[in-house]
Amino acid sequence: MKTDFEFKRRARSPGAIATVLIAAFVILVVGTLLNPHPVILFVLVLLLLPAVWDLVKDTESQLLITPEFISWHTGPRRESAQISEIDLVHLKTNFDLSQRARITMRNGQKLYIPAPCMPPGRQIDSILENQGLDVKRTIL
């Protein structure tokens, strides 16, 4: 049976906040106890800034799957694909357990669903198969 599926995620989650706070604490401890060169501290802070910016912006990511189309957006980036035009959906789980999805259209065009739009686990596999799509899953 074909049904709608919607997944939403916000960048400002308890896990993201905890991760940023722990990283900031580690940088603070390293800076006070180990007395590193200021350039090293500067680089560590620069690496933390994108995560802090995500928390400040609180970007919403969404994946919507209906019997007619798949659409997704994260921040200002929005795309969609008609189910009837999709040839294959390739789902990949990386070693860091993040998921990636590539949609291959019948005309050869490839569309990529950003990682923040992907639901956790393997629930998307059965949802896409229920829509009549060919799904290929690989683990990298």
C-alpha positions in Angstrom: 0.0 0.0 0.0 1.4 3.4 -1.0 1.3 6.0 1.8 2.9 9.3 2.5 6.1 9.5 4.6 7.4 12.7 6.2 10.7 13.1 8.1 11.7 16.4 9.7 14.8 17.3 11.6 16.0 20.6 13.1 19.7 21.4 13.5 19.2 22.5 17.1 18.7 19.1 18.8 19.8 18.1 22.3 22.5 15.8 20.8 23.9 18.6 18.7 23.9 21.1 21.6 25.7 18.5 23.8 28.3 17.8 21.1 29.1 21.4 20.7 29.3 22.0 24.4 31.6 19.0 24.9 33.8 20.1 22.1 34.0 23.6 23.4 34.9 22.2 26.9 37.6 20.0 25.5 39.1 23.0 23.6 39.0 25.0 26.9 40.7 22.3 28.8 43.3 21.8 26.2 43.9 25.5 26.1 44.4 25.8 29.8 46.1 22.6 30.8 48.4 21.9 27.9 49.3 25.5 27.0 49.3 24.8 23.2 50.4 27.3 20.5 47.7 29.9 19.8 47.5 28.8 16.2 46.4 25.3 17.3 43.7 26.7 19.5 42.6 29.0 16.6 42.3 26.0 14.3 40.3 24.0 16.8 37.9 26.9 17.3 37.6 27.3 13.5 36.6 23.6 13.3 33.9 24.2 15.8 32.4 27.3 14.2 30.3 25.5 11.5 28.6 23.4 14.2 27.9 26.6 16.3 26.5 28.3 13.2 24.2 25.4 12.5 22.8 25.7 16.1 22.4 29.4 15.7 20.5 29.1 12.3 18.5 26.0 13.4 18.1 24.9 9.9 15.2 22.6 9.2 15.6 19.5 7.0 12.7 17.6 5.5 12.1 14.5 3.4 8.6 13.9 2.0 7.7 10.7 0.0 4.3 10.4 -1.6 3.0 8.1 -4.3 3.6 10.9 -6.8 7.0 12.4 -5.8 9.9 12.5 -3.4 10.9 16.0 -2.3 13.5 17.3 0.2 14.9 20.5 1.5 17.6 21.6 3.9 17.9 25.3 4.4 17.4 27.1 1.1 18.2 24.0 -1.0 15.1 22.3 -2.4 14.7 19.5 -4.9 12.1 16.9 -5.9 11.7 14.0 -8.2 8.7 12.3 -9.7 8.3 8.7 -8.7 7.4 7.7 -12.2 10.8 9.1 -13.5 13.0 7.3 -11.0 15.0 4.4 -12.2 17.0 3.4 -9.0 17.5 4.7 -5.5 21.0 3.9 -4.1 21.3 4.1 -0.4 24.7 4.0 1.3 25.7 3.7 4.9 29.1 5.0 5.7 31.5 3.9 8.4 30.4 6.8 10.6 26.9 5.5 10.3 25.7 8.5 8.2 23.4 7.7 5.3 23.6 9.0 1.8 21.0 8.6 -1.0 21.4 8.9 -4.7 18.5 8.9 -7.0 19.1 7.9 -10.6 16.5 9.1 -13.0 15.4 7.3 -16.2 17.2 10.0 -18.2 20.5 9.4 -16.4 20.4 12.4 -14.2 21.5 11.8 -10.6 20.0 13.6 -7.6 21.5 13.5 -4.1 19.4 13.7 -1.0 21.5 15.6 1.7 22.4 13.6 4.8 20.4 15.9 7.2 17.2 14.9 5.3 17.7 11.2 5.8 15.9 9.4 8.6 17.9 7.2 11.0 18.2 3.5 10.5 16.9 1.6 7.6 13.2 2.6 7.7 13.5 4.4 4.4 14.3 1.2 2.5 10.9 -0.3 3.0 9.1 3.0 2.4 10.8 3.4 -1.0 10.1 -0.2 -1.9 6.4 0.3 -1.0 6.3 3.1 -3.5 7.4 0.6 -6.2 11.0 1.8 -6.5 14.1 -0.3 -7.0 16.3 0.2 -4.0 20.0 -0.8 -3.7 21.7 -0.6 -0.3 25.5 -0.7 0.2 27.6 -0.4 3.3 30.9 1.4 2.9 
